[in-house]
């Protein structure tokens, strides 16, 4: 997947929010904004990405017949989590009234002392590129793609480009 390699190289050369977003949004914006596209249209869109029209967010109807039909099909396929997400599109942020804030502060107090004792530091060793490749290859097809739409199969295909592996290694 050459486009993923080019976008990864763009981030490696200039690591900023724009180049990161261009890579991460490739699945949702570059490949699958309209599933009714022909392969030729999708190829043209991919060639032009990221200089394409980005889809505007739309609020799906909660409990619509199509969502219910989709959920029914997902249940029949044994994908209960996906069916639940299909029906529950109401992801609102909780209100932060003073009682809730007090309860959260009681349950999660500020640490008055350092988290690590003096003289002992916490270090993080980034995995090497071989570990990144190994982990990507071991991803199960049943793993959810997440909000960005990077399915395990898509990530495995993209990681054939060495620049994509370098990119994933760089952001871990």
Helices and strands as residue ranges (DSSP letters): H 2-13, H 17-24, I 26-31, H 39-48, H 65-76, H 80-87, H 98-107, H 129-138, H 152-158, H 162-171
